[in-house]
């Protein structure tokens, strides 16, 4: 009788506790916010709080940012703190590092992290190594931020997917073609201001408010042109740079998924005394997420180096970052329908990596699936596998599964692009294999 009474009380307390946590979680989510808005508000609040913070990069001012992340900041803080630059990544990244040496807190925006390769000497040799080479006397409080990872329909050079430096670059050369109206009957002077606009990229949110991509001035010879002139662009937009920069001592590498991630991690990055590479995802800018009242406070920031358990489970651990967190959560929903309870970890930080949270989860579930957009060789998943094998090998009940992009340059064709990138179905199949539910 006493045992029954204890069990009844225990069950009652358990229900009360569950209801309390459920109500607390729902009550704290006070509004929806897009990732773009979260980044913009974080920049705004940090610039208001600290006059040393300024933004520098291509189109961050007059154009309001290539992805509208810096919208309204030029009007509010002026051209001294929101500085447009020429298309010279090596130049403005170097200026940013020099300003950080001087005690300012620059936020350097790359239109895409593919272009950060032009500035990699400043990021690695100037920013990342200065504290060590000065025996800690010189800090470099700088943030390098911008879109990273696969976009949509922009080919190999604009869809880099590496997150260890230059170790996993496969040969790539893809050319895409865009049509520009050109009237061969008119003079060069009449044609030189022809403007190129592409269709709006609604999925990525690249071109908003009816604006096309940057206008280009054409100075084309009159002879031998048809009514439609084909201008060829080297496709440059699809690499995931998490493991590229994550392999470099001296850098911190952050990869937000949700609006709360973006807001809290960017604030932490700006306040940090060391250089931070902040890798956003183009396809997430327009995505809306619930944001808690705590996250809306101007003092809010998230700890660097701490992962978040997005969903608890007991059968298999799935690690992911950036856009792949959403894929992992969808896979977990599908797995739940088949009786598999998946724990999803949002890494948030690549360097430092939260090995403790990952290993604790694996010791509970005894299985691991790693998910990333990057190339498989020398990738983030490979580092996680090494950590688990070194620290939790005896807890594994199945081989580790790694889900990554195909080890090829990004194709331009949409069908091939989808086959190259990890999909939700790939995660589901891998999780089933670790649970011996499929082959």
C-alpha positions as CSV (number, residue, x, y, z in Angstrom):
1,X,0.0,0.0,0.0
2,X,2.8,2.4,0.9
3,X,4.6,1.6,-2.4
4,X,1.4,2.3,-4.3
5,X,1.0,5.6,-2.5
6,X,4.6,6.6,-3.2
7,X,4.2,5.7,-6.9
8,X,1.0,7.8,-7.1
9,X,2.6,10.8,-5.5
10,X,5.7,10.4,-7.7
11,X,3.5,10.2,-10.8
12,X,1.6,13.3,-9.7
13,X,4.7,15.3,-9.1
14,X,6.1,14.1,-12.5
15,X,3.0,15.4,-14.3
16,X,3.1,18.7,-12.4
17,X,6.8,19.1,-13.3
18,X,6.2,18.3,-16.9
19,X,3.4,20.8,-17.1
20,X,5.5,23.4,-15.4
21,X,8.4,23.0,-17.9
22,X,6.0,22.9,-20.9
23,X,4.3,26.1,-19.8
24,X,7.6,27.8,-19.1
25,X,9.0,26.9,-22.5
26,X,5.8,28.2,-24.3
27,X,5.6,31.3,-22.2
28,X,9.2,32.4,-22.9
29,X,8.8,32.3,-26.7
30,X,7.3,35.8,-27.0
31,X,7.7,36.5,-30.7
32,X,8.9,35.2,-34.0
33,X,12.0,36.7,-35.6
34,X,13.8,35.9,-38.8
35,X,17.5,35.1,-38.7
36,X,18.2,38.3,-40.7
37,X,16.3,40.4,-38.1
38,X,18.1,38.7,-35.3
39,X,21.5,39.5,-36.8
40,X,20.5,43.1,-37.5
41,X,19.2,43.7,-34.0
42,X,22.4,42.2,-32.5
43,X,24.6,44.5,-34.6
44,X,22.4,47.5,-33.7
45,X,22.5,46.9,-30.0
46,X,26.2,46.2,-29.8
47,X,26.9,49.4,-31.9
48,X,24.7,51.4,-29.6
49,X,26.4,50.0,-26.5
50,X,30.0,50.3,-27.6
51,X,31.3,53.1,-29.8
52,X,34.3,51.1,-30.7
53,X,32.1,48.7,-32.8
54,X,31.9,49.4,-36.5
55,X,31.0,47.5,-39.7
56,X,33.1,47.4,-42.8
57,X,32.6,45.5,-46.1
58,X,31.1,45.6,-49.6
59,X,27.6,47.1,-49.8
60,X,27.1,47.2,-46.0
61,X,26.0,50.8,-46.1
62,X,24.2,52.4,-49.1
63,X,22.9,49.1,-50.3
64,X,21.9,48.0,-46.8
65,X,23.9,44.8,-47.0
66,X,23.9,42.2,-49.8
67,X,21.4,40.2,-47.6
68,X,19.9,43.2,-45.8
69,X,21.6,42.2,-42.5
70,X,22.9,45.8,-42.0
71,X,19.6,47.4,-43.1
72,X,19.1,50.8,-41.4
73,X,22.5,50.9,-39.7
74,X,24.1,53.5,-42.0
75,X,21.3,55.9,-41.4
76,X,21.5,55.4,-37.7
77,X,25.3,55.4,-37.1
78,X,26.7,57.2,-40.1
79,X,29.4,56.4,-42.7
80,X,32.2,56.5,-40.1
81,X,30.8,53.3,-38.4
82,X,29.2,51.6,-41.4
83,X,31.9,51.8,-44.1
84,X,31.3,50.7,-47.7
85,X,34.5,49.4,-49.4
86,X,35.6,48.5,-52.9
87,X,35.6,44.8,-53.9
88,X,38.9,44.2,-52.1
89,X,38.5,41.5,-49.4
90,X,42.3,41.5,-48.7
91,X,42.2,45.3,-48.3
92,X,39.2,45.7,-46.0
93,X,40.0,42.6,-43.9
94,X,43.5,44.0,-43.4
95,X,42.0,47.4,-42.3
96,X,39.8,45.5,-39.9
97,X,42.7,43.7,-38.3
98,X,44.7,46.9,-38.0
99,X,41.7,48.6,-36.4
100,X,41.4,45.7,-33.9
101,X,45.1,46.1,-33.0
102,X,44.4,49.7,-32.3
103,X,41.6,48.8,-29.8
104,X,38.4,49.1,-32.0
105,X,36.0,46.2,-32.5
106,X,35.4,45.8,-36.2
107,X,32.8,43.5,-37.8
108,X,34.0,42.6,-41.2
109,X,31.3,41.4,-43.6
110,X,32.1,39.1,-46.5
111,X,29.4,39.1,-49.1
112,X,30.0,35.3,-49.1
113,X,32.7,33.4,-47.3
114,X,33.9,32.1,-50.6
115,X,35.5,35.6,-51.0
116,X,37.2,35.3,-47.7
117,X,39.9,33.2,-49.4
118,X,41.1,36.5,-50.8
119,X,41.7,37.7,-47.2
120,X,42.8,34.5,-45.6
121,X,46.4,35.8,-44.9
122,X,44.9,38.5,-42.7
123,X,42.5,36.1,-41.0
124,X,45.0,33.4,-40.3
125,X,48.4,35.0,-40.1
126,X,47.5,38.5,-38.8
127,X,44.4,37.9,-36.7
128,X,44.5,34.4,-35.4
129,X,48.2,34.2,-34.5
130,X,48.8,37.7,-33.0
131,X,47.9,36.8,-29.4
132,X,50.2,33.8,-29.4
133,X,53.1,35.5,-31.1
134,X,52.9,38.5,-28.7
135,X,52.7,36.3,-25.6
136,X,49.2,37.5,-25.0
137,X,50.1,41.2,-25.1
138,X,48.1,41.8,-28.3
139,X,44.4,41.0,-28.5
140,X,42.5,41.1,-31.8
141,X,38.8,41.7,-31.1
142,X,37.4,41.3,-34.6
143,X,34.5,39.4,-36.1
144,X,34.5,38.0,-39.7
145,X,30.9,37.3,-40.7
146,X,28.8,36.4,-43.7
147,X,27.0,33.6,-45.5
148,X,28.6,30.2,-45.6
149,X,27.7,26.8,-47.1
150,X,25.5,25.7,-49.9
151,X,23.2,28.3,-51.5
152,X,21.0,27.3,-54.4
153,X,21.8,27.2,-58.1
154,X,25.1,29.1,-58.0
155,X,27.6,26.4,-58.8
156,X,30.9,25.2,-57.4
157,X,33.0,28.3,-56.6
158,X,30.1,30.1,-54.9
159,X,29.0,27.0,-52.9
160,X,32.1,26.0,-51.0
161,X,31.6,23.3,-48.4
162,X,34.8,23.1,-46.5
163,X,34.7,24.0,-42.7
164,X,40.3,22.0,-42.4
165,X,42.2,24.6,-44.3
166,X,42.8,23.6,-48.0
167,X,43.0,19.9,-47.1
168,X,39.9,18.9,-48.9
169,X,39.5,21.2,-51.9
170,X,38.6,19.2,-55.0
171,X,39.3,20.7,-58.4
172,X,36.4,22.8,-59.5
173,X,35.4,25.0,-62.4
174,X,31.8,25.7,-63.3
175,X,30.5,28.4,-65.5
176,X,27.0,29.7,-65.4
177,X,25.4,31.9,-68.0
178,X,23.1,34.9,-67.6
179,X,21.4,36.8,-70.4
180,X,21.7,40.5,-70.8
181,X,19.7,42.5,-73.2
182,X,22.0,44.3,-75.6
183,X,20.9,46.5,-78.6
184,X,23.6,46.2,-81.2
185,X,22.1,49.0,-83.2
186,X,22.9,51.6,-80.5
187,X,26.2,53.2,-79.7
188,X,28.5,52.0,-76.9
189,X,27.5,55.1,-74.9
190,X,23.8,54.0,-75.1
191,X,24.6,50.5,-74.0
192,X,27.2,51.0,-71.3
193,X,24.7,51.5,-68.5
194,X,22.7,48.4,-69.2
195,X,21.7,46.9,-65.9
196,X,21.7,43.2,-65.1
197,X,19.1,41.8,-62.8
198,X,18.6,38.2,-61.8
199,X,15.4,36.6,-60.7
200,X,14.7,37.1,-57.0
201,X,16.1,34.4,-54.8
202,X,13.1,34.0,-52.6
203,X,14.5,30.9,-50.8
204,X,17.7,32.6,-49.7
205,X,16.4,36.1,-49.3
206,X,19.3,37.5,-51.2
207,X,17.3,40.1,-53.2
208,X,14.6,41.6,-51.1
209,X,12.1,44.4,-51.6
210,X,12.1,43.9,-55.3
211,X,15.8,44.7,-55.8
212,X,17.9,42.7,-58.2
213,X,21.6,41.9,-57.8
214,X,24.1,44.7,-58.1
215,X,23.8,46.7,-61.3
216,X,26.8,46.4,-63.6
217,X,28.0,49.0,-66.1
218,X,28.7,47.4,-69.5
219,X,31.3,48.8,-71.9
220,X,30.9,46.4,-74.8
221,X,32.0,46.7,-78.4
222,X,29.2,47.2,-80.9
223,X,30.2,44.7,-83.6
224,X,29.4,41.0,-83.7
225,X,26.7,41.1,-81.0
226,X,23.3,39.6,-81.2
227,X,20.2,40.9,-79.5
228,X,21.0,38.9,-76.4
229,X,24.5,39.0,-75.1
230,X,25.5,36.1,-72.8
231,X,27.7,37.1,-69.9
232,X,29.5,34.3,-68.2
233,X,30.2,34.3,-64.5
234,X,32.4,31.8,-62.7
235,X,30.1,30.2,-60.2
236,X,31.7,31.0,-56.8
237,X,29.1,30.5,-54.0
238,X,28.9,27.1,-52.3
239,X,31.5,26.0,-49.7
240,X,31.0,25.4,-46.0
241,X,34.0,26.9,-44.2
242,X,33.5,25.5,-40.7
243,X,36.3,22.9,-40.8
244,X,38.6,25.2,-42.8
245,X,38.7,27.8,-40.1
246,X,37.9,25.3,-37.3
247,X,41.4,23.8,-37.8
248,X,43.2,27.0,-37.1
249,X,44.4,27.7,-33.5
250,X,43.7,31.3,-32.4
251,X,40.3,31.5,-34.1
252,X,36.8,30.9,-32.6
253,X,34.3,29.6,-35.2
254,X,30.6,29.9,-34.6
255,X,27.7,28.5,-36.6
256,X,24.2,29.7,-35.7
257,X,21.1,27.8,-36.6
258,X,18.1,29.7,-35.2
259,X,17.3,33.3,-34.6
260,X,18.2,33.0,-30.9
261,X,21.5,31.4,-31.9
262,X,22.2,34.2,-34.4
263,X,21.4,36.9,-31.9
264,X,23.1,35.5,-28.9
265,X,26.2,34.2,-30.6
266,X,26.9,37.4,-32.6
267,X,26.7,39.4,-29.5
268,X,29.1,37.1,-27.8
269,X,31.4,37.2,-30.8
270,X,31.5,41.1,-30.9
271,X,32.3,41.2,-27.1
272,X,35.0,38.5,-27.3
273,X,38.6,39.7,-27.1
274,X,39.8,37.2,-29.8
275,X,39.1,36.9,-33.5
276,X,35.8,35.1,-34.3
277,X,34.7,33.6,-37.6
278,X,30.9,33.8,-37.7
279,X,29.4,31.5,-40.4
280,X,25.8,32.2,-41.3
281,X,23.7,30.3,-43.8
282,X,22.2,32.1,-46.8
283,X,19.1,29.9,-46.9
284,X,18.3,30.6,-43.3
285,X,18.2,34.4,-43.4
286,X,14.5,34.5,-44.2
287,X,13.6,31.6,-41.8
288,X,11.5,32.6,-38.7
289,X,12.1,31.1,-35.3
290,X,10.5,31.7,-31.9
291,X,12.6,34.0,-29.6
292,X,12.3,34.1,-25.9
293,X,11.9,37.2,-23.7
294,X,15.4,36.5,-22.3
295,X,17.0,36.6,-25.8
296,X,15.3,39.9,-26.6
297,X,17.1,41.6,-23.7
298,X,20.0,43.8,-24.8
299,X,22.4,42.1,-22.4
300,X,21.7,38.6,-23.7
301,X,24.5,36.6,-25.2
302,X,25.2,32.8,-25.5
303,X,28.4,31.2,-24.2
304,X,30.9,30.4,-26.9
305,X,31.9,26.7,-27.0
306,X,28.6,25.3,-25.6
307,X,26.3,23.1,-27.7
308,X,22.6,23.0,-27.3
309,X,20.5,19.8,-27.1
310,X,17.6,20.7,-29.4
311,X,15.7,17.5,-28.8
312,X,16.3,14.8,-26.2
313,X,16.4,11.1,-27.1
314,X,17.7,7.8,-25.9
315,X,18.4,5.6,-29.0
316,X,20.8,7.6,-31.2
317,X,22.7,10.9,-31.0
318,X,22.6,13.2,-34.1
319,X,25.1,16.1,-34.2
320,X,24.6,18.9,-36.7
321,X,25.2,22.6,-37.2
322,X,23.7,25.5,-39.1
323,X,21.1,24.5,-41.7
324,X,21.7,20.8,-41.0
325,X,20.2,21.2,-37.5
326,X,16.8,21.7,-39.2
327,X,17.3,18.6,-41.3
328,X,18.3,16.6,-38.2
329,X,15.1,17.7,-36.4
330,X,13.0,16.6,-39.3
331,X,14.8,13.3,-39.4
332,X,14.2,12.9,-35.7
333,X,10.4,13.4,-36.2
334,X,10.4,10.8,-38.9
335,X,12.4,8.3,-36.8
336,X,10.0,8.9,-33.8
337,X,7.2,7.5,-36.0
338,X,9.2,4.3,-36.3
339,X,9.9,4.0,-32.6
340,X,13.4,5.4,-32.7
341,X,14.2,8.2,-30.2
342,X,16.9,10.5,-31.5
343,X,18.8,13.1,-29.6
344,X,19.7,16.1,-31.7
345,X,22.6,18.3,-30.7
346,X,23.0,21.8,-32.3
347,X,26.8,22.3,-32.1
348,X,26.6,26.1,-32.3
349,X,30.4,26.3,-32.0
350,X,33.0,24.5,-34.1
351,X,36.0,25.9,-32.3
352,X,36.0,25.4,-29.4
353,X,33.9,22.2,-29.8
354,X,31.7,21.1,-27.0
355,X,33.1,17.6,-26.7
356,X,31.7,17.1,-23.2
357,X,28.1,17.4,-24.4
358,X,28.7,15.2,-27.4
359,X,30.3,12.4,-25.4
360,X,27.8,12.6,-22.6
361,X,25.0,12.1,-25.2
362,X,26.8,9.2,-26.9
363,X,27.3,7.5,-23.5
364,X,23.5,7.7,-23.0
365,X,22.4,6.6,-26.5
366,X,25.3,4.4,-27.5
367,X,25.1,5.5,-31.1
368,X,26.2,8.4,-33.2
369,X,25.3,10.0,-36.5
370,X,27.2,13.2,-37.5
371,X,25.7,15.5,-40.1
372,X,27.4,18.4,-42.0
373,X,27.3,20.2,-45.3
374,X,31.1,20.1,-45.7
375,X,33.3,17.5,-47.5
376,X,33.8,14.3,-45.6
377,X,37.6,14.2,-45.5
378,X,39.1,16.3,-42.6
379,X,35.6,17.5,-41.8
380,X,33.8,18.5,-38.6
381,X,32.2,15.0,-38.4
382,X,35.6,13.4,-38.7
383,X,36.8,15.4,-35.6
384,X,33.7,14.4,-33.7
385,X,34.2,10.8,-34.5
386,X,37.8,11.0,-33.3
387,X,36.7,12.6,-30.0
388,X,34.1,9.9,-29.4
389,X,36.4,7.0,-30.2
390,X,39.1,8.5,-27.9
391,X,36.7,9.2,-25.0
392,X,33.7,7.0,-25.3
393,X,34.6,4.0,-27.5
394,X,33.5,1.4,-25.0
395,X,30.0,2.9,-24.9
396,X,29.3,2.5,-28.7
397,X,26.9,-0.3,-29.7
398,X,27.2,0.4,-33.4
399,X,29.7,1.9,-35.9
400,X,29.5,5.7,-36.2
401,X,27.7,7.0,-39.2
402,X,28.9,10.2,-41.0
403,X,26.6,12.2,-43.3
404,X,28.4,14.8,-45.4
405,X,28.3,16.3,-48.9
406,X,29.6,14.3,-51.8
407,X,33.3,14.6,-52.3
408,X,32.9,16.5,-55.6
409,X,32.7,20.1,-56.6
410,X,29.1,21.5,-56.3
411,X,27.2,20.9,-59.6
412,X,25.1,23.7,-61.1
413,X,22.2,21.5,-62.2
414,X,19.4,21.5,-59.5
415,X,19.0,17.7,-59.6
416,X,22.7,17.0,-59.3
417,X,22.9,19.7,-56.6
418,X,20.3,17.9,-54.5
419,X,22.2,14.6,-54.9
420,X,25.4,16.2,-53.8
421,X,24.0,17.8,-50.6
422,X,22.9,15.8,-47.5
423,X,19.2,15.2,-47.3
424,X,16.8,14.4,-44.5
425,X,16.3,10.9,-45.9
426,X,20.1,10.3,-45.6
427,X,20.0,11.1,-41.9
428,X,17.0,8.8,-41.4
429,X,18.7,5.9,-43.2
430,X,22.0,6.4,-41.2
431,X,20.1,6.4,-37.9
432,X,18.3,3.2,-38.8
433,X,21.6,1.5,-39.7
434,X,23.0,2.4,-36.3
435,X,19.9,0.9,-34.7
436,X,20.1,-2.2,-36.9
437,X,16.7,-1.4,-38.4
438,X,18.1,-1.4,-42.0
439,X,21.2,-2.2,-44.1
